[in-house]
Amino acid sequence: MKTSNDNDQVFTVTELMARWKAARKTVLALIHEERLRAFRLGERAYRVTLAEVLRYEAEHVKAA
């Protein structure tokens, strides 16, 4: 997770893959389907804010 301060925490696709034990294709599909809000850095790189990750997890990830 990259951060310059607590309000700017963002995740890369690779970090979300590790956090959710998901394939790259799955994370990118969530972004492309707009089920996970992300912003672009350049033409290929995506970043997802901590707030968005927590929102998605609260709505979609079941507790173990």
C-alpha positions in Angstrom: 0.0 0.0 0.0 1.4 3.4 -1.0 0.9 6.4 1.1 2.0 10.0 1.6 -0.3 10.4 4.6 -3.2 8.6 6.1 -5.8 10.3 3.9 -4.0 9.3 0.7 -3.6 5.5 1.2 -4.0 3.7 -2.1 -3.6 0.1 -3.3 -2.2 -1.2 -6.5 -3.9 -4.1 -8.4 -1.1 -6.4 -7.2 -1.6 -5.4 -3.6 -5.4 -6.1 -3.9 -4.6 -9.5 -5.5 -2.6 -10.4 -2.4 -5.1 -8.9 0.1 -8.0 -10.8 -1.4 -6.1 -13.8 -2.8 -7.6 -13.1 -6.2 -6.3 -13.2 -9.7 -5.2 -10.1 -11.5 -8.0 -10.7 -14.1 -10.6 -10.7 -11.2 -9.4 -7.4 -9.7 -9.3 -5.8 -13.2 -12.8 -7.1 -14.0 -14.1 -5.5 -10.8 -12.6 -2.2 -11.9 -13.8 -2.4 -15.5 -17.3 -3.4 -14.4 -17.2 -0.4 -12.1 -17.9 -2.5 -9.0 -14.7 -1.3 -7.6 -13.9 2.4 -8.1 -10.3 3.1 -9.2 -8.3 5.9 -10.7 -5.7 5.6 -13.4 -2.1 6.5 -13.3 -1.0 6.7 -16.9 -2.6 4.4 -19.5 -2.3 1.1 -17.7 -1.9 1.5 -13.9 -4.8 1.6 -11.5 -5.0 2.7 -7.9 -7.8 2.1 -5.4 -8.2 4.2 -2.3 -8.3 2.6 1.2 -11.8 4.0 1.6 -13.0 2.2 -1.6 -11.3 -1.0 -0.5 -13.0 -0.9 2.8 -16.4 -0.1 1.2 -16.1 -3.0 -1.2 -15.0 -5.4 1.5 -17.9 -4.4 3.8 -20.4 -5.0 1.0 -18.9 -8.2 -0.6 -16.4 -10.0 1.5 -17.8 -12.4 4.1 -16.1 -12.8 7.4 -14.2 -16.0 7.9 
